[in-house]
Amino acid sequence: MKKILLIIQREYLTRVRKKSFVVMTLLGPLLMAALVVLPVYLAENSTSNVNVDVLDETGWFFQKFHDQENLHFHYVDKNVEQAKADALAKGNMLLYIPLTRLNLPENAELFSVKQPGLFVRNYIKTVMKQVVEDKKMLAKGIDPNVLKSIKAHIHLVTIKVSDEGTEKQSNTDVETGLAIFSGILIYMFVFMYGAQVMRGVMEEKQNRIVEVIISSVKPFQLMMGKIIGVGLVGLTQFLLWIVLTLALVGVFQTGIFGAGASQGAHVLTEQMAVAGQSAALSHQTQSAALTEISGILSAINFKVMVFSFLFYFLGGYLLYSSLFAAVGGAVDHDADVQQFMLPVSIPLIFSVAMTGVIANQPDGALALWMSMIPFTSPVIMMMRIPFGVPYWQIGLSAGILVLTFIFTTFLAGKIYRIGILIYGKKVGYSDLWKWIRY
C-alpha cells in the first residue's frame, strides 16, 4: 500500500506541476465564463440604431410601425425613386409598400445598403401580417378585437407525485437541459483523463522507464497508482474549474453589467412589449414567476446530483481508465491503439448517442437497463437523476459499477503486467486472452 501511495503522489505532483495543467486550469474557467458573459456583453454593446423610411402607397400601415429598441420608423410621401435615393444617402432603409388595385397589399420591398437584420425583417412582416388579417376579418364582418379576446394561452404545470404522496412542481425543459449537460460532461471527463492514463503508460513503455520502475514495485501496484493519481488530478482540475468559473462570472456581472442593469431591464421590458406582452410586469406577476422558479428548483435534488456526479465521474473514470491502461500496456505504437480503443469506447459513445431517447423517456425500460449496465451507467444514470430516480436504483447501479471496476481492474492487471514488458510484437485479441488466462 505504501508503494501505491508513493506512485499516486508521484503521478499527482508530476502532473499538477506541469505548465499544461496550470494553463488549462486557468484557461478552462476563462473560456467557460466567456461563453456565459460574452454573448450578453456583445448583444448589449454591438447593437446599432436602424432607421427605416416607410413609403406606404396604400395608407393601410400608417402609424402601424412603432419605434422599438434601436429600430426607428419615419413615414415619407415621395415617389419611390426619390425616396429610395434619399434613404440610402442617409444610410437608412426604405420600406416600400406599393398600391395594388386587385390584390391585398401583401407584398413589400425593403431597400438597404447593408443586409437587414433578422429582427427588422420579422417585425415588419409581423406588423403587416396583423394589419392585413384585421382588414380581412373586417371585410367578413368579424371584429378583430373579439377574435383576439377569445384567444387563450394555456399554462401547463407539471407536478410529480412521490410514492408517499408528496407533490413537487417540475419543469421538463430544465430537467432535460441538466440531464444532457451532466451526461456529456461525464463522457468528456472520463475520456479525457482515461486517455491520459493510456498515454502515460505508453510513454513509459516506449522509453523503457517501466523496466526500471517494476524492479521496485509490482505491475498491478504501478497501474493502480497511475489510475488513482491521474484521477485525483482530474478531480482537482474539475473542482478548480467550478470555483474559478463561478468567481469569474460573478466578477464580470458586477463589474461590467452592474452599471447597466437598469438599462438591461428597460431593454427586456421593451422586447416583451414587442412580442405583444405587457410593457411592465406587475408585482403579482413577478411574485408568481419567482414562486414558479423556486418550485422548479426545489423539485431537483441538487445534493443527490452533486454527490452522484462525483461518484459516477470517479466510478466511470476508474472503470475505463483500467481498460485504457491495459490497452496502453499492450501496444507499442499509436497505430495499434485503434483496434483496442474502439471496442472499449463503443459503450460510452453509444450512451451519448442515446441522449435524446433517454431524455424523452427517463423512466423507460431502456433507460433503466442502461443505467444498470456498468459500461453505460456513468452517463445514463447522470442523465436520469435530474428527472428523479428512486434511491434503490442509484444504490444498485453504484454497487454494480464498483463490482465491475474491481473485476475489470483484475483482468486489466493481468494484461498490463505482461504487456508492458513485450516489445516489437503486434498484439492481437488472442494474445490478450492468453495473458488473462495465464
Secondary structure, DSSP 8 states (H G I E B T S, - for coil): -HHHHHHHHHHHHHHHTSHHHHHHHHHHHHHHHHHHHHHHHHHHHS---EEEEEEESSSTTTTTS--BTTEEEEE--S-HHHHHHHHHHTT-EEEEE---SSS-S---EEE-SS---HHHHHHHHHHHHHHHHHHHHHHTT--HHHHHHT-------EEEE-TT--EEEE-HHHHHHHHHHHHHHHHHHHHHHHHHHHHHHHHHHHTTHHHHHTTTS-HHHHHHHHHHHHHHHHHHHHHHHHHHHHHHHHHHHHHTSSTTHHHHHHHHHHHHHHTTS-SS--HHHHHHHHHHHHHHHHHS-HHHHHHHHHHHHHHHHHHHHHHHHHHHHH-SSGGGTHHHHHHHHHHHHHHHHTHHHHHH-TTSHHHHHHHHSTTTHHHHHHHHGGG---HHHHHHHHHHHHHHHHHHHHHHHHHHHHHTT--S----HHHHHHHHH-
